[in-house]
Amino acid sequence: METRFELAAWRMVEGWLTAGRIDVSAVDVRLAREFLEHTGSRVEDMPGLLVRVVTGEGRAQEMTREAAVMIALRRLAARD
């Protein structure tokens, strides 16, 4: 384990399954941001509830904070 997101990922998913919906907290977003930045992306806040994720190759995509957390989970799963 290298990041706090890796430790928290199971707790996040377990909570979503129990609740029957994805509900991303501010802490979840902060941990996902740290993980994405650790893996080479830059995360920028946008107006409203959006963020822009810029990959190490320079590709940028605007998305919801929930989507950014899901991207972080996908990257984590791909590493294993």
Helices and strands as residue ranges (DSSP letters): H 4-19, H 26-38, E 42-45, E 50-54, E 60-64, H 65-79
